[in-house]
Every structure is written in structure tokens, then in C-alpha cells.
């Protein structure tokens, strides 16, 4: 058993019949489960028990899945290693002594260790694809709006999506079929043109497919990661795919834009955790502001506080136009670049992560290193596009992932290409 995979182990039986009958699913602990505590990996919500199920959980139950627990995660989804969790770090089951990635590290580790057949994670800037790559499993970040966010404890509303983690692309596609679709409780959802049939696309047929390789997402990656990535591309070419070089010049600004937007939205979203509406109490001494400050001082960890401060600063009077407005302009530029690149190729490919899994403790002393590691994943969230990370071999015995990005609601395309490798 992998270490510290679950925050809460509890079995919730689904319907007797359905497409996921007999399958076990682990659920990330920022997705609401009726009667089962949902902590977001934070002391702030250590005892919080939701009175309702998230839409994706309702759909899991209706599909016959058995939920086996709530998985460990970086606090409020803020981190790339699952080390910022109030409940301690999760061990990478396929690379002992290394992090499992984050923020959905517990979900990826549960699948990699065989403690669940499937898992749900959330992806705000790579938080499904990063741990999928680091744990050697498959993770899909759906197009924004394909999966309902109702019942998800929000980090950054305009960026995040719930998505599947699984041992194979086909299994991930089967889980995506169950959770995707319109939800009247989430106005951002829409029906995809494919009508929700994703598993049938996992046929591995890439004959005649054009795979674009953005030079900016390959430059500067670890040498061993690059070799594994090139070998995966060779495999695709052997199966009939064509590769072409494309360019995404805006990605040099993407990480900066992402962290301004994400932290700004987080500072607004997390204002509700004040010890009155939600969270640990700040006590009754002094005035309300002092109680509010005590609740947040005790309830939030260092990384969450750092991001709230960054976001509050970016939104403050006099700085909104200087930072937040410029970040939104950069976001539009990123989206335009992806549109241009995808006009030359069916899908885009890059290493999911530019480095192999970090050693535990390595990035905690240098948060900037953790932020910059998201360079290949965050642009996809800024552009609201779908992406899948699939295993692409190893470097020095450590897992490497390859990421495929498709056009909006082009899940079938990335599933088809990804299934040629996994």
C-alpha cells in the first residue's frame, strides 16, 4: 500500500448496475461527497462534511461505481507535489522517495498502486496531468465546460476542470463518458459534439494523423525526459503518424499570466473561509477582523497564504490593470497561438513535465521551481483546451509522461492518439 494516499477511507456503494459496476473509484478530497468529509487537504476544513454530492459523484454512483475514499491533495489544490497537504505528503508508489506530483497526487498514487481502479482529480494548471506523468498513469484534463464543476471546492473557477485518472487511455475515456455532459446546476457546461462517446475513440489508429510539436515546450527540458519523448514520437511515426514543428511564442508569458489569474481568483474564492461561514473558528475575543485573521492564520498553510497574498495584491487598487488585466491579455494571446498551431496539426505533443519526479522536500524550499515546472501544462488551461498525459517510458527508472493537446471538445482526437501509446 502506498503511503498516505487517502485522507478518508470510506466505501460508498453505487447502483447495482451500470457501466462502472464492479469498479472502484477514488475521489479527490476537494469534490463534495454527501456524509463523507471533504477537507481539501486543509486544516481549515478538517471536520467539514458536505450535505450533498457533487454532480460527478452522483454520476459515479448512478454508473455503478464503488467509491473507496477521498484522496490526499495539495491544500486547496495549490501545489505540484502533494506536499502542501495538512495531512502530510503522499509517497510516489512507483518512485519511492519522490513526490507523486500534484495537486491530485493522491488520486494518481491510488491508481498507480492499484488501490483504486480509477480516480477523479482536478486540473487548474496541470494538476491531473502532472501526477499522471510522475506516477506513470493516464490523466485527462477535459475541455472547460465538458464536466460539471458543481460540488467542486473552487480554487480558480475559470481554469479548473474535474477529470479522470486511470491505468489506460481507454479506462480513462470510459470514466470521462460517465462524468461528462450538461448540468443545469453549472451554467458553464455544454454538450460535446461527440455525444459523450469517448471510449470507442481509443482504437490506437494514428495513420495519417498530424502531430504538432511546439518547439517552445521541448526546449530546456531534462535530457532524459526529452529522449523518452522523442522515442514516443518515433513510436507514433512507426504507426503512421506525421510530426511537424509548430510554434507557441506566447508560452514564455503563460506561467506568469497563469499565476496572476489563478491566485487572483483564489484570493476571492477563499474569502468565504473566515471561521464564520466555513472553517475553523477564530474565537470570540477582540473584534471581528481579529477573529477572521486568527481563523485564517490557523486554518491555512504557508502555500495557500502565499497565493492569497499574491492574488490580493494583483487585484488591489492601482495594480489591477498593471497585473490582472495584462494577464488576461496574455491569456487571449495563448489561446490565439493554440488555434494557429492546431490549424497545422490534429493534436499537439510535448513532454507533460519538463523534469522527472522531484525528490520529496526538494521544491518546498524553492516555490518558484515548483511554479516553473508547470510550464508545459498551464498554457492548456489558459486556452481552455483538452489534454491527456500518457506514460512515455522512463529516465533513470523514473516515469516520463507525454502530453497531447487537442482543439476545444476534441477529446476523441487526443484519446485516439494517446491510446496508440497506452
Secondary structure, DSSP 8 states (H G I E B T S, - for coil): --TT-EEE---B---SSSTTTT-EEEEETTB-BTTBB--TTSGGGTT-B-SS--HHHHHHHHTT-EEEEEE--SGGG--SSS-S-TT---B-TTSTTBB--SSSHHHHHHHHTTS-SEEEEEESSSTTHHHHHHHT-EEEE--TTSB--TTB--S-TTT-EEEEEESSHHHHHHHHHHHBS-BTTBTT----TTTT--GGG-S---TT-EEEEEGGGTTT--HHHHHHHHHHHHHHHHTT-EEEEE--TTHHHHHHHHHHHHHHHHHHHGGG-SSSSSSS---SSS-HHHHHHHHHHHHS-HHHHHHHHHHHHHHSTTTIIIIIIHHHHHHHHHHHHHHHHHTT-SEEEEESSSSS--BTTTTTT-HHHHHHTTTTTHHHHHTT--EEEEEEEEETTEEEEEEEE-STT-HHHHHHHHTTT-
